[in-house]
Amino acid sequence: MFMNVVPVFAQNQSRNQFEVMVYLSPDKWHNVTEPTAILEFQKLANKHAFGLTVTQVVSNFNDENLDKYDVLVFLHSTTRDLSEEQLESFKRFIRDGGGFVGIHATSACGEEGEWFRKLVGRTFTDHPEEQTGVMQVTDKNHPSTMHLADRWIWTDEWYSFTEALTENQKVLITVDESTYDPDRTWEDKDRHTGMGDFHPIAWYQDYDGGRSFYTALGHLSELYKDPLFLDHIYGGIYWAATGLGLYE
């Protein structure tokens, strides 16, 4: 698996407009997506002129190293493997104005501390089997959504969540539960994963001095080859890294 990946375009580092660290903490449900995702992230970095480091080494969460980066991307990752000292370095990074991007399983953080749960914004509760559904883009003023149509058909693992854990959270995308079956859950007839009329999928917020963006999309490997999805992720990275691109 990946430990540290040096960008294939290292000779062009002078072009980098900002620096990104992608953190992986592999699990048995999402390992399969990571090789595809990282290859596509490298292409994004080359296309958009940002520096990219990929790591699963928790010792990289220290003040000196994190000072090199503008945004940390947690790909299916949480803080479960960080020591208290490493978590404190992460907190200082955010409090000093750093950016955070969480993708898909990062919200499966119900056992993490309150600070990280609030940084993500909501906590995963359940999901049905992978299905096709229709999303509604509710806010097109953010760089992660301005390229999308008002409605977006998509196949994924539709996460459900707790209520918002922070007050200033701004929802970007919701999913219409009438377009898929929230009760299609591996023949468990007593299991219901729906949230009702308001089912958020992506959101952003200012939090504890920094910027946080989260998208629930991204369970399947092939999704990371989709240009619309990659632009969605890059828009979140760009905003989290710079604070730019909002039209409010």
C-alpha positions in Angstrom: 0.0 0.0 0.0 1.0 3.6 -0.2 3.3 5.1 2.4 4.6 8.3 0.9 4.2 9.1 -2.8 6.5 11.7 -4.4 4.7 13.6 -7.2 5.6 12.4 -10.6 6.0 16.1 -11.6 8.4 17.0 -8.8 10.5 19.0 -11.3 7.7 21.5 -11.6 7.4 22.3 -7.9 7.9 26.0 -8.6 4.5 26.0 -10.3 2.6 24.8 -7.2 0.0 27.3 -6.1 -0.6 25.4 -2.9 0.4 22.1 -1.2 -1.9 19.2 -0.4 -1.3 16.2 1.8 -3.7 13.2 1.3 -3.9 11.0 4.4 -5.0 7.3 4.1 -5.9 5.1 7.0 -6.9 1.9 5.0 -9.9 -0.3 6.0 -11.3 -3.4 4.5 -14.3 -1.6 2.9 -12.3 1.1 1.1 -8.8 -0.2 0.3 -9.9 -1.0 -3.2 -10.7 2.6 -4.2 -7.4 4.1 -3.0 -5.0 3.1 -5.9 -7.4 4.5 -8.5 -8.1 7.6 -6.4 -4.4 8.4 -5.9 -3.6 8.0 -9.5 -6.4 10.5 -10.4 -5.3 12.9 -7.7 -1.8 13.0 -9.2 -3.4 13.9 -12.5 -5.5 16.6 -10.8 -2.3 18.0 -9.1 -0.5 18.2 -12.5 -3.5 19.7 -14.2 -4.1 22.3 -11.5 -0.5 23.0 -10.5 -0.6 22.1 -6.8 1.8 20.0 -4.8 0.7 16.5 -3.7 1.9 14.2 -1.0 0.2 11.0 -0.2 0.8 9.2 3.1 -0.5 6.8 5.6 2.3 7.5 8.1 0.8 9.1 11.2 4.1 10.5 12.3 3.7 13.1 9.5 1.1 14.8 11.8 3.7 17.0 13.5 3.9 20.8 13.6 7.0 21.0 11.4 5.7 18.8 8.6 2.1 20.1 8.6 3.5 23.6 8.2 4.4 22.7 4.6 0.7 22.2 3.6 -2.3 24.4 2.9 -4.9 21.6 3.0 -5.2 18.1 4.4 -7.4 15.6 2.5 -8.7 12.6 4.5 -9.6 9.9 1.9 -11.9 7.5 3.8 -9.8 8.4 6.9 -10.4 9.5 10.4 -8.2 10.4 13.3 -8.5 6.9 14.9 -4.8 6.1 14.4 -3.4 9.4 15.6 -1.8 9.8 19.0 -2.9 12.6 21.2 0.2 14.6 20.3 -0.4 14.0 16.6 -4.0 15.1 17.0 -3.0 18.3 18.8 -0.7 19.1 15.8 -3.6 18.6 13.5 -5.8 20.9 15.6 -3.1 23.6 15.5 -2.9 23.2 11.7 -6.6 24.0 11.5 -6.5 26.8 14.1 -3.7 28.4 12.1 -6.0 28.7 9.1 -5.4 25.4 7.4 -7.9 23.6 5.2 -9.5 20.2 5.5 -11.3 18.0 3.0 -13.1 14.8 4.0 -14.2 12.2 1.5 -16.8 9.5 2.0 -15.9 7.3 5.0 -14.3 10.1 6.8 -17.7 10.8 8.4 -17.6 7.3 9.9 -16.2 9.0 12.9 -18.7 8.4 15.7 -16.0 7.1 18.0 -13.7 10.0 17.4 -13.5 13.0 19.7 -15.9 15.9 19.5 -13.4 18.3 17.8 -12.9 16.0 14.8 -16.6 15.1 14.5 -17.4 18.8 14.4 -14.6 19.4 11.8 -16.3 16.9 9.5 -19.7 18.4 10.4 -22.0 15.4 10.7 -21.5 11.8 11.6 -22.3 8.8 9.4 -25.1 6.6 10.8 -26.0 4.0 8.1 -26.3 3.3 4.4 -28.2 0.9 2.1 -26.7 -1.1 -0.7 -25.1 0.8 -3.6 -27.7 2.2 -5.9 -28.4 4.9 -8.5 -30.1 8.0 -7.2 -30.6 11.6 -8.2 -29.0 14.5 -6.3 -30.0 18.1 -6.2 -27.4 20.8 -6.2 -28.7 23.3 -3.7 -25.8 25.8 -3.8 -23.9 26.4 -7.0 -21.9 29.3 -5.5 -19.1 27.1 -4.3 -16.2 25.9 -6.4 -17.1 22.3 -5.8 -20.6 22.6 -7.4 -20.5 25.5 -9.8 -19.8 23.1 -12.7 -22.7 20.8 -11.9 -26.2 20.7 -13.3 -29.1 21.3 -11.0 -29.7 17.6 -10.8 -27.0 14.9 -11.0 -27.6 11.2 -11.5 -25.1 9.1 -9.6 -24.5 5.6 -8.3 -22.9 5.3 -4.8 -23.3 4.2 -1.2 -25.8 6.7 0.1 -24.7 7.6 3.6 -27.1 8.9 6.2 -26.0 11.2 8.9 -26.8 12.8 12.3 -28.0 16.3 12.5 -25.5 19.0 11.9 -22.9 19.3 14.7 -22.1 22.9 13.9 -24.3 25.9 13.3 -22.6 27.6 10.3 -22.6 24.6 8.0 -23.7 25.2 4.5 -25.2 22.3 2.5 -24.2 22.1 -1.2 -25.9 18.9 -2.4 -28.8 16.7 -1.2 -30.0 13.3 -2.5 -33.7 12.7 -3.4 -34.6 9.5 -1.5 -37.6 8.9 -3.8 -35.0 8.0 -6.5 -33.5 5.1 -4.7 -34.6 2.6 -2.0 -33.2 3.4 1.5 -34.6 0.1 2.7 -32.6 -2.0 0.3 -30.2 -3.3 3.0 -29.1 -6.8 2.5 -32.5 -8.4 3.2 -32.7 -6.8 6.6 -36.3 -5.8 6.5 -36.2 -3.9 9.8 -33.3 -1.6 8.8 -34.1 1.9 7.4 -31.4 4.2 6.3 -33.3 7.2 5.0 -33.3 10.7 6.4 -36.5 12.0 4.8 -37.0 15.1 2.7 -33.7 16.6 3.6 -30.7 14.3 3.0 -27.4 16.2 2.8 -24.5 14.8 0.8 -21.9 17.6 0.6 -21.3 20.7 2.7 -18.7 23.2 3.8 -18.0 25.4 6.8 -15.5 27.6 8.6 -14.4 25.8 11.7 -12.1 26.6 14.6 -10.0 29.0 12.5 -9.8 26.9 9.4 -12.0 25.7 6.5 -13.7 22.3 6.1 -15.3 20.7 3.1 -16.9 17.2 3.1 -18.5 15.0 0.4 -20.2 11.7 1.0 -19.6 10.6 -2.5 -16.8 8.2 -3.5 -17.4 4.6 -2.4 -16.7 2.9 -5.7 -13.3 2.9 -7.5 -14.7 3.9 -10.9 -16.2 7.1 -9.5 -12.7 8.5 -9.2 -12.4 8.4 -13.0 -15.4 10.6 -13.5 -14.5 14.2 -14.5 -17.5 15.8 -12.8 -16.6 14.0 -9.5 -13.0 15.0 -9.8 -13.9 18.6 -10.4 -16.2 18.4 -7.4 -13.3 17.2 -5.2 -10.9 19.7 -6.7 -13.3 22.6 -6.0 -13.4 21.5 -2.4 -9.6 21.3 -2.2 -9.2 24.7 -3.9 -11.6 26.4 -1.5 -10.2 24.7 1.6 -6.6 25.6 0.6 -7.2 29.2 -0.4 -10.6 30.4 0.9 -11.3 31.6 -2.7 -13.9 31.1 -5.3 -17.1 31.6 -3.3 -19.9 33.7 -4.9 -22.2 34.7 -2.1 
